[in-house]
Amino acid sequence: MVWLYLPTDPDRDDIAQDIFVSIVRRVSSVRDPAQLEAWAARVSFNAICNLFRRRKLRRWLSLDSLLDREHPARQTDFEGREL
């Protein structure tokens, strides 16, 4: 599932490992073994959604985005230098 939602993400392998560790730690909480696959998919999906939320929040809180909102006419080159 991680490769489906994050096909080119540089942190994809780290996220997959974190998901695997959290599944292994909490697998004993699954009551019905028949639901294990659905439960693991849901854990994975929730972890990916949380990643997207953190990234969105980080972009929103970044100083550069605040400056861009205050000064929409400000233009920068690809290295962040003002033109």
C-alpha positions in Angstrom: 0.0 0.0 0.0 2.9 2.4 0.7 4.2 2.0 -2.8 0.8 2.7 -4.2 0.3 6.0 -2.4 4.0 7.1 -2.3 5.5 5.8 -5.5 8.4 8.2 -5.7 8.7 9.4 -2.1 12.3 9.4 -0.8 11.1 8.4 2.7 8.9 5.5 1.4 11.1 2.7 2.7 11.3 4.3 6.2 7.5 4.7 6.3 7.0 1.1 5.3 9.4 0.0 8.0 7.6 2.1 10.6 4.3 0.7 9.5 5.7 -2.9 9.8 7.0 -2.3 13.3 3.7 -0.8 14.5 1.8 -3.8 13.0 4.1 -6.3 14.7 3.8 -4.5 18.0 0.0 -4.4 17.9 -0.9 -7.7 16.1 -1.9 -9.3 19.4 -4.7 -6.7 19.7 -6.5 -8.2 16.7 -9.5 -10.3 18.0 -10.4 -12.0 14.8 -7.6 -13.6 12.8 -9.8 -13.5 9.7 -9.7 -9.7 9.9 -5.9 -9.4 10.1 -5.4 -8.4 6.5 -8.0 -5.6 6.7 -6.7 -4.5 10.0 -3.1 -4.2 8.6 -4.3 -2.3 5.6 -6.1 0.1 7.8 -3.1 0.7 10.0 -1.0 1.3 6.8 -3.6 3.7 5.4 -3.9 5.7 8.7 -0.1 6.0 8.8 0.1 7.4 5.3 -2.7 9.8 6.0 -0.9 11.0 9.1 2.2 11.5 7.1 0.3 13.7 4.6 -1.2 15.7 7.5 2.2 16.3 9.1 3.7 17.4 5.7 0.8 19.8 5.1 1.1 21.2 8.5 4.9 21.6 8.2 4.4 23.5 4.9 1.7 25.7 6.4 3.9 26.5 9.4 7.1 27.1 7.4 8.5 30.6 7.5 8.8 30.7 3.7 5.1 30.0 3.2 4.3 32.8 5.7 6.4 35.2 3.7 4.8 34.2 0.5 1.4 34.8 1.9 2.3 38.2 3.2 4.1 39.3 0.0 2.5 37.4 -2.9 4.5 39.5 -5.5 7.8 38.2 -4.1 9.5 36.1 -6.7 12.4 33.7 -6.1 14.6 31.6 -8.3 14.9 27.8 -7.9 17.5 28.2 -5.1 15.2 30.6 -3.1 17.0 33.8 -3.9 14.9 36.8 -4.5 14.7 38.0 -8.1 
